[in-house]
Amino acid sequence: MAAVDDLQFQEFDDAENLLAVNHDATTISIGDSNENSKKQRKSFRNVPKDEDDDLLGNEESDKTELLAGQRKSAPFWTFEYYQTLFDVDTYQVLDRIKGSVLPIPGKNFVRLYIRSNPDLYGPFWICATLVFAIAISGNISNFLLHVGGPTYHYVPEFRKVTIAATAIYCYAWLVPLALWGFLMWRNSKVMNIVCYSFLEIVCVYGYSLFIYIPTAVLWIIPLEWLRWVSVVCAMCLSGSVLVLTFWPAVRDDQRRIAVATVSAIVILHALLAIGCKTYFFDPPEAGNQIQSPLPSTSNVTIKSASQKT
């Protein structure tokens, strides 16, 4: 019976009564530990998240993302190597085009759209479309400007396609190459500078040119003020994408070098837009118009002599 009594439940006095009898007694409250753990969980859940850090990230998040996305790349002379550069779906391209047309202040275009999967599909076709849009719109604008003239004969100017392609593709490839080399050089001098890859810079420049495609179509309208308003708006939108992307990369450098770098990016971008508008859409010189040949003096003399006889 004694063993059975030992197995029965017994009631113990409260902690307060035990402490009143023995002040050296030690008590443990299980409920308090549970409540503390709950409070810790609640406090952990209530920690605010910075949306900018989630979208922009930091160096550790960028390295983690890059290491997680590493995959075995094929040699550059194989078809598989270039196939990965065009491995992008339509939704990604449309999303990046929206981001280039409507830039978000304080958001980095590379980290927000490009870094997960940089591509050449969008930049290549955007540049190709812009070439034909500028060349065709320039021919149509020239035709509408001189149609109805007694001495004007329309001749398609196919050389505009070659000139537009040379200017746009050189800008979309050589400027990113120079900027990538400059960032690599400054990164060796200043450790805090963020250095983008060459493919990421080409993506930024390629997608930033999309806004000029509808702008080139608007340039067909023979209104000079409308052309200048449209080109200024396009420069502000596309230029803001470049500034918001590359200013965080150089702002930790010397102040003078950082401002000079961003200024050079904006000036080159403005020169491309103003140069295309001025060359392809301004009225041509009078010498380019085909005029009817005037009768020569010998023909007039022969006709007068035949009339006298």
Summary of the structure (lengths in Angstrom):
residues: 309
radius of gyration: 35.5
end to end distance: 163.5
largest distance: 163.5
contacts: 768
relative contact order: 0.09
helix: 69%
strand: 0%
